[in-house]
């Protein structure tokens, strides 16, 4: 039995561009009919690990941006206090 990395398969499936205007079960009607060439499991694992690392970096940067936005908001409130 061939082993496949689910993370890599998930990422590949997310890149497939479908028109989701219809209400139907896409796995049954579309995905199951696709043929996707996958590398050997070791290479799949390396790719999935790389993608996971990038996802972690994106999450860290997103958190950093949100923190900076909150800091800016605090600074702006200090510079321009609201009149009550």
N, C-alpha and C positions, 0 to 999 in steps of 0.2 A: 504494500500500500504506500502510495506517495504521501509524504508529509507536506503541508503547505502552511505558511505563516498567515494567520487570520488578520493580523494588523496590516500586512501588505495587501491582502485581498480586499479588506475594508477600504483602504486608501485608493486602490484601483477602481473599485466600484463607485466611490465618491466622484471620481473623475469622469465617469461615463455620463454623457450629456443626453438626457431623455427629455422628451416633451411630457411634462406631468399634467397636462390639461385634462386627461381622462382619469376617471376614477376606476382603477383596476389594480389587480395584484401584479406588481411589476416583476417580482421574482419569478412567478409562474409564467407570465406572458413574455417577459423580455430577458431578464438576467440568465435564466437557465439555458437559453439558446446561444449565449455568447461563448466563443472560444478565446481564451486568454492564455498566451504563452507565458509560463513562469519559469524563472531560473531554478536551479537546484536549491534545496532547502537552506543550505549554508549561506548562499547568496541572498535568498529571500530574507533571512534573519539579519544579515548585515544592512540591507536596505531598510527593513522595518526599524532596526535600532537607530539608524540615521534619521529616519522620519520622526521617530519618537523624541530624539534629541532636539530636533528642530521645533517640534511641538512644545517641548519644555521651554526652549528659548523664547518662543512667541508668547507663551503664558507669562514668563518672567518680565518680558518687555511690556506686555499689556498691563501687568500689575504696577510696573514702574511708572508707566504713563498715567495711570489712574491716580497713583500717589502724588505725582507732580501736579496733576490737575487740581487735586484737593489742596495741595500746598499753595498753589497759585490763588485758588479761591480764598483761602485764609489770608493771604497777603493782600488781596484786593479788598477784602472786608476791613482789614486794618488800615489801608490807605484811604478808603472811601467808605467810612461807616454810614450805615443807613440812619436817616433821621426818624426818630420815634416820638 
